[in-house]
Amino acid sequence: MADRAYSRLDQFLGQLDQALLTVFGPSSPPARPSPADGKPEIEMTSEERELSGRLMRVNHAGEICAQALYQGQAVTARLADVREKMEQAAAEEADHRAWTAERLRELGARPSRLNPMFYAGAFAVGAAAGLAGDRWSLGFLAETERQVVRHLEGHLERLPPHDRKSRAILDQMKEDEGRHATMALDSGGAPLPEPVQRLMRLASKAMTETTFWI
């Protein structure tokens, strides 16, 4: 049977469905088991538990943004192999989303109320990067992942020392994000101009600081 040719309306509805599931739906079972599985839940003070919950809320929101970013880039990617790599990376980010969502529930914390806005903004930025061309889209991806690695390093330093479950999740996320950045550069990603990198850092800082509280 020949593959169905999807119309623009079909594609739009598919993306809308994906957006609603990502932001409002339950996390799909991850393809990989959570790195926190088997780690002991050490008793923490209420202050430590609250801090862990806020940090994991930031990381969960970051994974919402990451999925939106990759989905937007996949929609506008010109080369099939680039689109495939974007979709593969998005699948790994889906694991991260599931892991962080589970950890939020364990900590008694809630997701960010700003997730719908973050998803819409990240999808638009990803689509725009894809429209600029695959080299720039891959370069944007690489710079995003480098900044995420630095962000995760900061959270690993801030986590309560007893929270081994959250630490195991962030350690694996850091490894995955570093691999995504390498993949993007090896696939021909172009280095972004310094003003663009600076703007990305400012946007990331605004997102993380608001999500910590909201």
ZADO-1210 file (C-alpha; in nm, 4 decimals, padded with zeros to 6 digits):
<atoms>
<atom x="00.0000" y="00.0000" z="00.0000" code="MET" pos="1"/>
<atom x="00.1342" y="00.3420" z="-00.0936" code="ALA" pos="2"/>
<atom x="00.2167" y="00.5833" z="00.1867" code="ASP" pos="3"/>
<atom x="-00.0520" y="00.8402" z="00.2457" code="ARG" pos="4"/>
<atom x="00.0316" y="01.1972" z="00.1446" code="ALA" pos="5"/>
<atom x="-00.0716" y="01.4157" z="00.4353" code="TYR" pos="6"/>
<atom x="-00.2273" y="01.7536" z="00.3608" code="SER" pos="7"/>
<atom x="-00.1221" y="02.0708" z="00.5404" code="ARG" pos="8"/>
<atom x="-00.4409" y="02.0454" z="00.7465" code="LEU" pos="9"/>
<atom x="-00.3525" y="01.6872" z="00.8457" code="ASP" pos="10"/>
<atom x="-00.0040" y="01.8004" z="00.9463" code="GLN" pos="11"/>
<atom x="-00.1418" y="02.0964" z="01.1437" code="PHE" pos="12"/>
<atom x="-00.3906" y="01.8770" z="01.3293" code="LEU" pos="13"/>
<atom x="-00.1152" y="01.6253" z="01.4008" code="GLY" pos="14"/>
<atom x="00.1060" y="01.8950" z="01.5482" code="GLN" pos="15"/>
<atom x="-00.1838" y="02.0361" z="01.7509" code="LEU" pos="16"/>
<atom x="-00.2564" y="01.6908" z="01.8915" code="ASP" pos="17"/>
<atom x="00.1110" y="01.6455" z="01.9779" code="GLN" pos="18"/>
<atom x="00.1187" y="01.9844" z="02.1508" code="ALA" pos="19"/>
<atom x="-00.1891" y="01.9100" z="02.3621" code="LEU" pos="20"/>
<atom x="-00.0517" y="01.5709" z="02.4638" code="LEU" pos="21"/>
<atom x="00.2897" y="01.7157" z="02.5503" code="THR" pos="22"/>
<atom x="00.1547" y="01.9992" z="02.7649" code="VAL" pos="23"/>
<atom x="-00.1654" y="01.8584" z="02.9146" code="PHE" pos="24"/>
<atom x="-00.1601" y="01.4832" z="02.8638" code="GLY" pos="25"/>
<atom x="-00.0049" y="01.2233" z="03.0901" code="PRO" pos="26"/>
<atom x="00.3538" y="01.1389" z="03.0136" code="SER" pos="27"/>
<atom x="00.3867" y="00.8399" z="02.7842" code="SER" pos="28"/>
<atom x="00.5809" y="00.5468" z="02.9300" code="PRO" pos="29"/>
<atom x="00.9490" y="00.6227" z="02.8668" code="PRO" pos="30"/>
<atom x="01.1432" y="00.4056" z="02.6241" code="ALA" pos="31"/>
<atom x="01.4175" y="00.3791" z="02.8852" code="ARG" pos="32"/>
<atom x="01.3703" y="00.3124" z="03.2571" code="PRO" pos="33"/>
<atom x="01.4196" y="00.6091" z="03.4846" code="SER" pos="34"/>
<atom x="01.7758" y="00.6450" z="03.6177" code="PRO" pos="35"/>
<atom x="01.6119" y="00.6984" z="03.9579" code="ALA" pos="36"/>
<atom x="01.4738" y="00.3442" z="03.9644" code="ASP" pos="37"/>
<atom x="01.6364" y="00.1464" z="04.2432" code="GLY" pos="38"/>
<atom x="01.7824" y="00.4541" z="04.4118" code="LYS" pos="39"/>
<atom x="01.6791" y="00.4885" z="04.7776" code="PRO" pos="40"/>
<atom x="01.4451" y="00.7701" z="04.8794" code="GLU" pos="41"/>
<atom x="01.6439" y="00.9333" z="05.1589" code="ILE" pos="42"/>
<atom x="01.4474" y="01.1409" z="05.4085" code="GLU" pos="43"/>
<atom x="01.4859" y="01.5150" z="05.3497" code="MET" pos="44"/>
<atom x="01.3791" y="01.8202" z="05.5436" code="THR" pos="45"/>
<atom x="01.0746" y="02.0097" z="05.4155" code="SER" pos="46"/>
<atom x="01.3052" y="02.2842" z="05.2883" code="GLU" pos="47"/>
<atom x="01.5221" y="02.0356" z="05.0978" code="GLU" pos="48"/>
<atom x="01.2174" y="01.8635" z="04.9514" code="ARG" pos="49"/>
<atom x="01.0738" y="02.1957" z="04.8393" code="GLU" pos="50"/>
<atom x="01.4026" y="02.2941" z="04.6743" code="LEU" pos="51"/>
<atom x="01.4240" y="01.9621" z="04.4894" code="SER" pos="52"/>
<atom x="01.0643" y="02.0028" z="04.3743" code="GLY" pos="53"/>
<atom x="01.1261" y="02.3532" z="04.2417" code="ARG" pos="54"/>
<atom x="01.4426" y="02.2463" z="04.0591" code="LEU" pos="55"/>
<atom x="01.2682" y="01.9479" z="03.9023" code="MET" pos="56"/>
<atom x="00.9786" y="02.1728" z="03.7964" code="ARG" pos="57"/>
<atom x="01.2283" y="02.3876" z="03.6072" code="VAL" pos="58"/>
<atom x="01.3744" y="02.0793" z="03.4406" code="ASN" pos="59"/>
<atom x="01.0312" y="01.9408" z="03.3532" code="HIS" pos="60"/>
<atom x="00.9396" y="02.2729" z="03.1895" code="ALA" pos="61"/>
<atom x="01.2716" y="02.2616" z="03.0061" code="GLY" pos="62"/>
<atom x="01.1787" y="01.9236" z="02.8617" code="GLU" pos="63"/>
<atom x="00.8421" y="02.0604" z="02.7470" code="ILE" pos="64"/>
<atom x="01.0370" y="02.3336" z="02.5666" code="CYS" pos="65"/>
<atom x="01.2870" y="02.0837" z="02.4256" code="ALA" pos="66"/>
<atom x="01.0161" y="01.8669" z="02.2740" code="GLN" pos="67"/>
<atom x="00.8461" y="02.1718" z="02.1226" code="ALA" pos="68"/>
<atom x="01.1775" y="02.2960" z="01.9857" code="LEU" pos="69"/>
<atom x="01.2611" y="01.9652" z="01.8194" code="TYR" pos="70"/>
<atom x="00.9079" y="01.9239" z="01.6853" code="GLN" pos="71"/>
<atom x="00.9174" y="02.2715" z="01.5336" code="GLY" pos="72"/>
<atom x="01.2559" y="02.2057" z="01.3754" code="GLN" pos="73"/>
<atom x="01.1451" y="01.8659" z="01.2405" code="ALA" pos="74"/>
<atom x="00.8452" y="02.0282" z="01.0688" code="VAL" pos="75"/>
<atom x="01.0623" y="02.2749" z="00.8770" code="THR" pos="76"/>
<atom x="01.3794" y="02.0657" z="00.8270" code="ALA" pos="77"/>
<atom x="01.4664" y="02.0362" z="00.4590" code="ARG" pos="78"/>
<atom x="01.6760" y="01.7182" z="00.4610" code="LEU" pos="79"/>
<atom x="01.5225" y="01.3850" z="00.5583" code="ALA" pos="80"/>
<atom x="01.8243" y="01.2740" z="00.7623" code="ASP" pos="81"/>
<atom x="01.8171" y="01.6005" z="00.9614" code="VAL" pos="82"/>
<atom x="01.4453" y="01.5547" z="01.0267" code="ARG" pos="83"/>
<atom x="01.5109" y="01.1986" z="01.1425" code="GLU" pos="84"/>
<atom x="01.7795" y="01.3127" z="01.3862" code="LYS" pos="85"/>
<atom x="01.5484" y="01.5809" z="01.5244" code="MET" pos="86"/>
<atom x="01.2757" y="01.3241" z="01.5790" code="GLU" pos="87"/>
<atom x="01.5189" y="01.0829" z="01.7464" code="GLN" pos="88"/>
<atom x="01.6390" y="01.3561" z="01.9828" code="ALA" pos="89"/>
<atom x="01.2757" y="01.4511" z="02.0554" code="ALA" pos="90"/>
<atom x="01.2089" y="01.0900" z="02.1572" code="ALA" pos="91"/>
<atom x="01.4916" y="01.1044" z="02.4124" code="GLU" pos="92"/>
<atom x="01.3566" y="01.4361" z="02.5411" code="GLU" pos="93"/>
<atom x="01.0221" y="01.2563" z="02.5881" code="ALA" pos="94"/>
<atom x="01.2022" y="01.0167" z="02.8234" code="ASP" pos="95"/>
<atom x="01.3357" y="01.3156" z="03.0169" code="HIS" pos="96"/>
<atom x="00.9857" y="01.4611" z="03.0408" code="ARG" pos="97"/>
<atom x="00.8467" y="01.1338" z="03.1762" code="ALA" pos="98"/>
<atom x="01.1293" y="01.0979" z="03.4297" code="TRP" pos="99"/>
<atom x="01.0967" y="01.4535" z="03.5597" code="THR" pos="100"/>
<atom x="00.7158" y="01.4305" z="03.5736" code="ALA" pos="101"/>
<atom x="00.7408" y="01.1136" z="03.7829" code="GLU" pos="102"/>
<atom x="00.9927" y="01.2751" z="04.0142" code="ARG" pos="103"/>
<atom x="00.7695" y="01.5799" z="04.0563" code="LEU" pos="104"/>
<atom x="00.4875" y="01.3538" z="04.1732" code="ARG" pos="105"/>
<atom x="00.7193" y="01.1746" z="04.4169" code="GLU" pos="106"/>
<atom x="00.8279" y="01.5078" z="04.5633" code="LEU" pos="107"/>
<atom x="00.4688" y="01.6328" z="04.5897" code="GLY" pos="108"/>
<atom x="00.5459" y="01.9202" z="04.3519" code="ALA" pos="109"/>
<atom x="00.3430" y="02.0435" z="04.0521" code="ARG" pos="110"/>
<atom x="00.4412" y="02.1266" z="03.6946" code="PRO" pos="111"/>
<atom x="00.4775" y="02.4884" z="03.5920" code="SER" pos="112"/>
<atom x="00.1568" y="02.6746" z="03.5091" code="ARG" pos="113"/>
<atom x="00.3480" y="02.8458" z="03.2293" code="LEU" pos="114"/>
<atom x="00.4088" y="02.5274" z="03.0278" code="ASN" pos="115"/>
<atom x="00.1517" y="02.6045" z="02.7523" code="PRO" pos="116"/>
<atom x="00.3145" y="02.9417" z="02.6873" code="MET" pos="117"/>
<atom x="00.6628" y="02.7905" z="02.6911" code="PHE" pos="118"/>
<atom x="00.5606" y="02.5160" z="02.4474" code="TYR" pos="119"/>
<atom x="00.4117" y="02.7640" z="02.1979" code="ALA" pos="120"/>
<atom x="00.7158" y="02.9904" z="02.2128" code="GLY" pos="121"/>
<atom x="00.9671" y="02.7073" z="02.1793" code="ALA" pos="122"/>
<atom x="00.7798" y="02.5514" z="01.8859" code="PHE" pos="123"/>
<atom x="00.7764" y="02.8857" z="01.7033" code="ALA" pos="124"/>
<atom x="01.1486" y="02.9366" z="01.7657" code="VAL" pos="125"/>
<atom x="01.2268" y="02.5822" z="01.6484" code="GLY" pos="126"/>
<atom x="01.0211" y="02.6250" z="01.3305" code="ALA" pos="127"/>
<atom x="01.1906" y="02.9576" z="01.2594" code="ALA" pos="128"/>
<atom x="01.5337" y="02.8012" z="01.3070" code="ALA" pos="129"/>
<atom x="01.4378" y="02.5248" z="01.0647" code="GLY" pos="130"/>
<atom x="01.3197" y="02.7759" z="00.8061" code="LEU" pos="131"/>
<atom x="01.6583" y="02.9490" z="00.8268" code="ALA" pos="132"/>
<atom x="01.8163" y="02.6308" z="00.6889" code="GLY" pos="133"/>
<atom x="01.9378" y="02.3009" z="00.8241" code="ASP" pos="134"/>
<atom x="02.2895" y="02.4263" z="00.9066" code="ARG" pos="135"/>
<atom x="02.1490" y="02.7075" z="01.1228" code="TRP" pos="136"/>
<atom x="01.8833" y="02.4808" z="01.2708" code="SER" pos="137"/>
<atom x="02.1499" y="02.2295" z="01.3741" code="LEU" pos="138"/>
<atom x="02.3700" y="02.5089" z="01.5061" code="GLY" pos="139"/>
<atom x="02.0807" y="02.6407" z="01.7124" code="PHE" pos="140"/>
<atom x="02.0212" y="02.2910" z="01.8471" code="LEU" pos="141"/>
<atom x="02.3868" y="02.2489" z="01.9414" code="ALA" pos="142"/>
<atom x="02.4011" y="02.5833" z="02.1244" code="GLU" pos="143"/>
<atom x="02.0735" y="02.5096" z="02.3031" code="THR" pos="144"/>
<atom x="02.2040" y="02.1759" z="02.4265" code="GLU" pos="145"/>
<atom x="02.5356" y="02.3260" z="02.5397" code="ARG" pos="146"/>
<atom x="02.3446" y="02.5795" z="02.7466" code="GLN" pos="147"/>
<atom x="02.1217" y="02.3046" z="02.8885" code="VAL" pos="148"/>
<atom x="02.4299" y="02.1088" z="02.9973" code="VAL" pos="149"/>
<atom x="02.5589" y="02.4134" z="03.1868" code="ARG" pos="150"/>
<atom x="02.2150" y="02.4645" z="03.3404" code="HIS" pos="151"/>
<atom x="02.2051" y="02.1006" z="03.4573" code="LEU" pos="152"/>
<atom x="02.5509" y="02.1327" z="03.6081" code="GLU" pos="153"/>
<atom x="02.4215" y="02.4255" z="03.8132" code="GLY" pos="154"/>
<atom x="02.1206" y="02.2278" z="03.9324" code="HIS" pos="155"/>
<atom x="02.3372" y="01.9318" z="04.0273" code="LEU" pos="156"/>
<atom x="02.5343" y="02.1660" z="04.2525" code="GLU" pos="157"/>
<atom x="02.2153" y="02.3056" z="04.4098" code="ARG" pos="158"/>
<atom x="02.0350" y="01.9760" z="04.4719" code="LEU" pos="159"/>
<atom x="02.0204" y="01.8604" z="04.8343" code="PRO" pos="160"/>
<atom x="02.3014" y="01.6057" z="04.8775" code="PRO" pos="161"/>
<atom x="02.0554" y="01.3378" z="04.9980" code="HIS" pos="162"/>
<atom x="01.8362" y="01.3552" z="04.6848" code="ASP" pos="163"/>
<atom x="01.9995" y="01.0712" z="04.4946" code="ARG" pos="164"/>
<atom x="01.6948" y="01.0021" z="04.2777" code="LYS" pos="165"/>
<atom x="01.6805" y="01.3527" z="04.1297" code="SER" pos="166"/>
<atom x="02.0579" y="01.3556" z="04.0904" code="ARG" pos="167"/>
<atom x="02.0539" y="01.0304" z="03.8911" code="ALA" pos="168"/>
<atom x="01.7929" y="01.1750" z="03.6530" code="ILE" pos="169"/>
<atom x="01.9844" y="01.4981" z="03.5964" code="LEU" pos="170"/>
<atom x="02.3124" y="01.3114" z="03.5434" code="ASP" pos="171"/>
<atom x="02.1567" y="01.1035" z="03.2628" code="GLN" pos="172"/>
<atom x="01.9877" y="01.4075" z="03.1116" code="MET" pos="173"/>
<atom x="02.3214" y="01.5879" z="03.1072" code="LYS" pos="174"/>
<atom x="02.4823" y="01.2964" z="02.9220" code="GLU" pos="175"/>
<atom x="02.2004" y="01.2841" z="02.6652" code="ASP" pos="176"/>
<atom x="02.2025" y="01.6598" z="02.6032" code="GLU" pos="177"/>
<atom x="02.5768" y="01.6602" z="02.5490" code="GLY" pos="178"/>
<atom x="02.5356" y="01.3839" z="02.2923" code="ARG" pos="179"/>
<atom x="02.2623" y="01.5816" z="02.1135" code="HIS" pos="180"/>
<atom x="02.4946" y="01.8812" z="02.0861" code="ALA" pos="181"/>
<atom x="02.7721" y="01.6654" z="01.9407" code="THR" pos="182"/>
<atom x="02.5302" y="01.5089" z="01.6934" code="MET" pos="183"/>
<atom x="02.4164" y="01.8495" z="01.5734" code="ALA" pos="184"/>
<atom x="02.7704" y="01.9743" z="01.5162" code="LEU" pos="185"/>
<atom x="02.8814" y="01.6519" z="01.3474" code="ASP" pos="186"/>
<atom x="02.5796" y="01.6804" z="01.1169" code="SER" pos="187"/>
<atom x="02.6947" y="02.0196" z="00.9888" code="GLY" pos="188"/>
<atom x="02.5613" y="02.2676" z="01.2416" code="GLY" pos="189"/>
<atom x="02.6909" y="02.6226" z="01.1980" code="ALA" pos="190"/>
<atom x="02.8207" y="02.8144" z="01.5033" code="PRO" pos="191"/>
<atom x="02.5758" y="03.0863" z="01.6013" code="LEU" pos="192"/>
<atom x="02.6827" y="03.4528" z="01.6259" code="PRO" pos="193"/>
<atom x="02.7648" y="03.5656" z="01.9791" code="GLU" pos="194"/>
<atom x="02.4673" y="03.8104" z="01.9993" code="PRO" pos="195"/>
<atom x="02.2302" y="03.5217" z="01.9252" code="VAL" pos="196"/>
<atom x="02.3962" y="03.3057" z="02.1916" code="GLN" pos="197"/>
<atom x="02.3647" y="03.5910" z="02.4417" code="ARG" pos="198"/>
<atom x="01.9964" y="03.6378" z="02.3603" code="LEU" pos="199"/>
<atom x="01.9378" y="03.2649" z="02.4077" code="MET" pos="200"/>
<atom x="02.1058" y="03.2787" z="02.7497" code="ARG" pos="201"/>
<atom x="01.8849" y="03.5702" z="02.8556" code="LEU" pos="202"/>
<atom x="01.5685" y="03.3918" z="02.7410" code="ALA" pos="203"/>
<atom x="01.6747" y="03.0734" z="02.9212" code="SER" pos="204"/>
<atom x="01.7454" y="03.2657" z="03.2414" code="LYS" pos="205"/>
<atom x="01.4033" y="03.4319" z="03.2305" code="ALA" pos="206"/>
<atom x="01.2329" y="03.0949" z="03.1783" code="MET" pos="207"/>
<atom x="01.4181" y="02.9148" z="03.4575" code="THR" pos="208"/>
<atom x="01.3741" y="03.1926" z="03.7128" code="GLU" pos="209"/>
<atom x="00.9990" y="03.2257" z="03.6557" code="THR" pos="210"/>
<atom x="00.9399" y="02.8495" z="03.6476" code="THR" pos="211"/>
<atom x="01.1216" y="02.8059" z="03.9780" code="PHE" pos="212"/>
<atom x="00.8322" y="02.9938" z="04.1413" code="TRP" pos="213"/>
<atom x="00.5318" y="02.9545" z="03.9054" code="ILE" pos="214"/>
</atoms>
